[in-house]
Amino acid sequence: MNLRIVLSFIIVLAWVSVGAVFIFKSDTGADTGVPDLPFFYTLAPDDIRAIGVSTDLGTTEFTLRPEERIWYFSDRPTIPVSHDRFGGMIFLLGGPKVQRILTEEVSDDSLFGLRDPGLVVDLTLRDGSVVAMELGNLTPDGNGQYARMVGFPQLALVDSSWGSVISRLVDEPPNPDWLYTMQPSSVTEVLFFEGNDVIRGIAFHDDLGWVECDIPLQNDVPCAGTTPIDYDGLEPWLEHMAAPEFLGVAQIARTADQATPELFGITPESPYLDIRIENEQRTGVTEVTHVTLAIGDENPDGRGIYVRAMEEPDISEVTLEWGRQVLKFFDDKSFVDQ
C-alpha cells in the first residue's frame, strides 16, 4: 500500500404538513425521572426552513435549501454545515422535553434570567411562521433551565443539556470538516505528492530545526534530511496554508462512493499536500493530526480552483490566486539553504 493511501487512512481515523403543535401540560410535582416527559412544543423536522440561535457570544443562522435537502450558513451561503454534527440538531430543535410547567405566567422576568435571556432560538417554518423560545437561568442544581415560548405566558423547566447542546451551534459552529484550520507553529512536516509518489518533504526536528528531507523517504517520522531550511522564508508559506480562501462547495457527497472528484480534475495523480501537525496535550500526550489538500482543475469561470480537503468526499473551491500559490509551493526552493 502506498504512502498516500496510508496517510489517508490515518487522517480518516484521526477525524469522525406545516405547523407547530404546542402542548402546555402542567405536571408540577411529577417525577422528573419519567422517561416519556411531555414536549414544550413539537415540530415536524421537515417543517423547519431556517434556524436562528443567539447566545451571549453572538448569533448563528442556518437556512435549508429544500431542493438539495442541505443546510447552509445564512451569512455564508456557499458553505454547508457539517453533515455529521448538524443532522441530529433538527430533531432536537423540533422540541425540547419539559420537566414541568412551573407557573402559568411570569410576574418578574429577572428572577428567571428571562429579561435578557442567555439563549434564544428562532425557527422559521415552511409557511413563513416563526416559533421562538427563550432560555434563562439554570436551576440551582444545574439540571434544569427556565424557558418560555415567545408569545405565551407559561414558564417551563427544560433539561439543561438541551440548551447546552443548542448553544454549541454558536460557540462551536458546525463547519464542514473540509473547512480546516491550523496553526503554523504546530506544523512538523509537509509532504508533497505527485500521484502516489512523494516528490518533496520538509520537516522540523528538535535537534536540527527545519530541514529539506532526503528523497526517497525512509521510515523516519517526520522525514529525515540534513539540508537546513531558513524558517523565516518558510513561515509565509505555512501561514498561507493556514488561511485557506474557500469560495464554497462545488459538490456535496455524503460518502466517498457518492463523490465524483474526477469531474473536477481531482484524481489519484493530482498534486497533493499532507501537512503533519503536532500538539502536546496537558496529559503529556502528543496529538497528531493532518491537513490534506488535493488540487484539481481551475473552474470554468476562472474564479477558483477545485480542491478536496481533509479527505472529505465534498469537492470545494478555493480562490484562483490562493490555489495557484499553493501549487508554487511544490517547487519553491527559496527558503532552502544552498
C-alpha positions in Angstrom: 0.0 0.0 0.0 1.5 3.4 -1.0 2.2 6.2 1.5 -0.5 8.5 0.3 -3.2 5.9 0.8 -1.8 5.0 4.3 -1.9 8.7 5.2 -5.5 8.9 4.0 -6.5 6.1 6.4 -4.7 7.8 9.3 -6.5 11.0 8.6 -9.9 9.3 8.5 -9.2 7.6 11.7 -8.0 10.8 13.4 -11.1 12.9 12.5 -15.2 11.4 12.9 -47.7 19.5 6.6 -46.8 22.8 8.2 -47.5 23.9 11.7 -46.5 23.7 15.3 -48.3 21.7 17.9 -48.0 23.3 21.3 -48.7 21.2 24.4 -48.6 23.1 27.7 -49.2 20.3 30.2 -48.8 21.1 33.9 -47.2 18.2 35.7 -46.0 20.1 38.8 -44.9 17.6 41.4 -44.5 14.8 38.9 -41.4 12.5 39.0 -38.9 14.1 36.6 -37.3 10.7 36.1 -40.2 9.5 34.0 -38.8 8.5 30.6 -41.6 10.0 28.4 -42.0 13.6 29.5 -44.3 16.0 27.6 -42.9 18.2 24.9 -42.9 22.0 25.3 -43.6 22.2 21.6 -43.4 19.7 18.8 -42.4 20.4 15.2 -42.0 18.1 12.4 -38.3 18.3 11.3 -39.4 18.7 7.6 -41.3 21.8 8.5 -38.3 23.8 9.7 -36.8 26.0 7.0 -34.5 28.4 8.9 -32.8 28.4 12.3 -31.5 31.3 14.4 -29.6 30.7 17.6 -28.4 33.6 19.8 -26.2 33.5 22.9 -24.0 35.9 24.7 -21.3 35.2 22.1 -23.4 36.2 19.1 -25.9 34.8 16.6 -25.7 32.0 14.1 -28.3 31.4 11.5 -28.9 28.5 9.1 -31.1 28.1 6.0 -32.4 24.9 4.4 -32.3 24.5 0.6 -35.3 22.1 0.2 -34.4 21.2 -3.3 -31.0 20.0 -2.1 -32.1 19.0 1.4 -28.9 20.7 2.6 -28.5 23.2 5.4 -26.2 26.2 4.8 -24.9 29.0 7.0 -27.1 32.0 6.3 -24.2 34.5 6.4 -22.0 32.2 4.3 -24.5 30.9 1.7 -21.9 28.8 -0.2 -20.8 26.9 3.0 -22.9 23.9 4.0 -23.0 22.7 7.6 -21.2 19.6 8.7 -23.3 16.5 7.8 -22.3 14.7 11.0 -22.7 17.5 13.5 -25.8 19.1 12.3 -28.0 16.1 11.4 -29.4 15.4 14.8 -29.9 19.1 15.6 -33.0 19.3 13.6 -34.7 16.7 15.7 -33.5 18.3 18.9 -34.8 21.7 17.7 -38.1 20.1 16.9 -39.0 20.1 20.6 -37.3 20.1 24.0 -38.8 17.9 26.6 -40.2 19.7 29.6 -39.5 18.6 33.1 -42.6 20.6 34.3 -44.6 23.8 33.9 -43.7 26.0 36.8 -46.3 28.7 36.5 -48.9 29.9 34.1 -47.5 33.4 34.0 -44.2 35.1 34.9 -44.5 38.1 37.1 -40.8 39.1 37.2 -38.6 38.1 34.2 -35.4 38.9 36.0 -36.0 36.2 38.6 -35.5 33.5 36.0 -33.0 35.2 33.6 -35.6 35.9 31.0 -35.4 39.7 30.9 -32.1 39.2 29.0 -32.2 35.5 28.1 -28.8 33.8 27.5 -30.2 31.7 24.7 -32.9 32.5 22.1 -33.9 30.0 19.4 -36.0 31.1 16.4 -37.4 28.6 14.0 -38.9 29.7 10.7 -41.4 27.2 9.3 -42.4 26.2 5.8 -45.4 28.6 5.8 -43.2 31.5 7.0 -44.4 31.5 10.6 -41.8 31.7 13.4 -41.6 29.7 16.6 -39.3 31.2 19.2 -38.2 30.2 22.6 -36.1 32.0 25.3 -34.0 30.2 27.9 -32.8 31.9 31.0 -31.0 30.8 34.2 -30.1 27.3 35.2 -31.9 25.9 38.3 -29.7 25.7 41.5 -28.9 22.1 40.9 -27.9 22.8 37.3 -30.1 20.1 35.9 -32.9 22.3 34.6 -33.2 25.6 32.7 -36.0 28.1 32.8 -37.7 28.6 29.4 -40.6 30.4 27.8 -42.2 30.4 24.4 -42.3 33.8 22.9 -45.9 34.9 22.8 -47.0 32.5 25.6 -47.1 33.3 29.3 -46.2 29.9 30.8 -42.8 29.4 32.5 -41.4 25.9 31.9 -38.4 24.0 33.1 -36.5 22.1 30.4 -33.5 19.9 30.7 -30.3 22.0 30.9 -28.5 19.6 28.5 -30.8 20.7 25.7 -29.8 24.3 25.9 -26.2 23.4 26.3 -26.2 21.4 23.0 -28.1 24.1 21.1 -25.7 26.8 22.3 -22.8 25.0 20.7 -24.2 26.0 17.3 -22.9 29.4 18.2 -20.0 28.5 20.4 -18.7 25.8 18.1 -20.2 26.4 14.6 -20.8 23.1 12.7 -18.4 23.9 9.9 -17.8 21.2 7.3 -14.6 19.2 8.1 -13.0 20.4 4.8 -13.1 24.0 6.1 -9.9 23.3 8.0 -7.9 25.4 10.4 -4.3 25.0 11.5 -1.6 26.8 13.5 1.6 27.3 11.5 3.7 26.9 14.7 2.3 23.4 15.2 3.4 22.1 11.8 6.2 19.5 11.9 6.2 18.1 8.3 4.9 18.8 4.9 4.9 16.1 2.2 4.4 16.9 -1.5 2.9 14.2 -3.7 2.6 13.9 -7.4 0.4 10.9 -8.0 1.3 8.3 -5.3 5.0 9.4 -5.0 6.4 11.9 -2.5 8.5 14.3 -4.6 9.5 16.5 -1.7 9.4 16.7 2.0 10.3 19.3 4.6 10.3 18.6 8.3 11.1 20.0 11.8 13.3 18.1 14.2 14.1 19.3 17.7 17.9 18.9 17.2 18.2 20.1 13.6 15.4 22.6 13.2 13.7 22.7 9.7 15.3 20.5 7.0 14.7 19.5 3.4 14.1 15.8 3.5 16.0 13.2 1.6 14.1 11.6 -1.3 13.1 8.8 -1.4 11.8 8.9 2.1 12.9 6.4 4.6 10.9 5.3 7.7 11.6 8.4 9.8 8.6 10.5 11.0 8.9 13.4 10.5 11.0 12.7 7.4 14.8 13.0 7.8 17.3 15.2 6.0 20.4 17.3 6.5 19.8 20.3 4.2 18.8 23.2 6.5 15.8 25.4 5.8 15.5 29.1 6.7 12.3 29.3 8.7 11.9 33.0 8.0 11.5 32.0 4.3 9.3 29.0 5.0 6.9 30.8 7.5 5.0 32.8 4.9 4.2 29.5 3.1 2.9 27.9 6.3 0.8 31.0 7.0 -0.6 30.8 3.5 -1.7 27.2 4.0 -3.2 28.1 7.4 -5.5 30.7 5.8 -7.4 28.9 3.0 -9.6 31.1 0.9 -12.6 28.8 0.3 -15.2 30.1 -2.2 -17.7 27.4 -1.3 -18.7 23.9 -2.2 -18.8 22.5 -5.8 -20.2 19.1 -5.0 -21.7 17.7 -1.8 -21.4 14.0 -1.2 -22.4 12.1 1.9 -19.9 9.3 1.3 -16.9 8.8 -0.9 -18.9 6.4 -3.1 -21.3 9.3 -4.0 -18.5 11.7 -4.9 -17.2 12.2 -8.5 -14.0 14.1 -7.9 -12.7 13.2 -11.4 -15.2 15.6 -12.9 -13.3 18.4 -11.2 -9.9 17.2 -12.2 -9.1 15.5 -8.9 -7.7 12.1 -9.4 -5.0 9.9 -7.7 -2.5 11.7 -10.0 -3.4 15.2 -8.8 -0.9 17.4 -6.8 -1.5 16.5 -3.1 -0.2 18.0 0.1 -0.1 16.3 3.5 0.7 18.6 6.5 1.5 16.9 9.8 0.5 18.8 12.9 1.6 18.0 16.5 0.0 19.5 19.6 1.1 18.5 23.1 -1.8 17.9 25.4 -2.0 18.6 29.2 -1.6 14.9 29.8 1.8 15.0 28.1 0.5 13.0 25.1 1.2 14.5 21.7 -1.8 14.7 19.5 -1.0 14.2 15.8 -3.4 15.4 13.1 -3.1 16.0 9.4 -4.3 18.7 6.9 -4.5 17.4 3.4 -5.3 19.0 0.1 -5.7 17.5 -3.4 -5.7 20.1 -6.1 -7.8 19.8 -9.3 -8.8 21.9 -12.2 -9.5 25.6 -12.4 -13.2 26.2 -12.6 -14.8 27.3 -15.9 -15.5 30.9 -14.8 -11.8 31.4 -13.9 -12.5 32.5 -10.3 -11.3 29.4 -8.4 -9.7 26.0 -8.3 -11.4 22.8 -7.2 -9.9 21.0 -4.2 -10.6 18.1 -2.0 -9.5 18.9 1.6 -9.2 16.7 4.6 -10.1 13.5 2.6 -13.7 14.6 2.8 -16.0 13.5 0.0 -17.2 17.0 -0.7 -15.4 18.9 -3.5 -14.8 22.6 -2.6 -13.4 25.6 -4.3 -10.6 28.0 -3.3 -9.8 31.3 -4.9 -7.7 31.2 -8.0 -4.8 33.2 -6.5 -4.7 31.1 -3.3 -4.8 27.8 -5.2 -2.1 28.9 -7.7 0.1 30.0 -4.9 -0.2 26.5 -3.2 1.0 24.9 -6.5 4.1 27.2 -6.4 4.8 25.8 -3.0 5.7 22.4 -4.6 8.7 23.9 -6.5 9.8 26.8 -4.4 13.4 26.4 -3.0 14.0 29.9 -2.0 13.9 29.0 1.7 16.4 26.1 1.3 20.0 26.9 2.3 22.1 26.1 -0.7 
